[in-house]
Amino acid sequence: MVLKVSEIRNMGADERNQKLKELREELMHERGVSSMGGAPANPGAIRSIRTDIARILTVQKEEEEL
């Protein structure tokens, strides 16, 4: 599921950090499957996860600046 920026902004700081942790764990899992030569169920999953992580980090940086 792709996170929208508006959804991320509506999350609290704790909820955002929890989601970031979950996404990083999922990314680690997907990379592990890929490195062992397994065919991923969703070929674009790694890119999608990385994009979601970047969106969360961007919103966090924006809020720090305020």
Stockholm file with secondary structure:
# STOCKHOLM 1.0

chainA/1-66         MVLKVSEIRNMGADERNQKLKELREELMHERGVSSMGGAPANPGAIRSIRTDIARILTVQKEEEEL
#=GR chainA/1-66 SS CCCCHHHHHHSCHHHHHHHHHHHHHHHHHHHHHHHTTCCCSSTTHHHHHHHHHHHHHHHHHHHHHC
#=GC SS_cons        CCCCHHHHHHSCHHHHHHHHHHHHHHHHHHHHHHHTTCCCSSTTHHHHHHHHHHHHHHHHHHHHHC
//
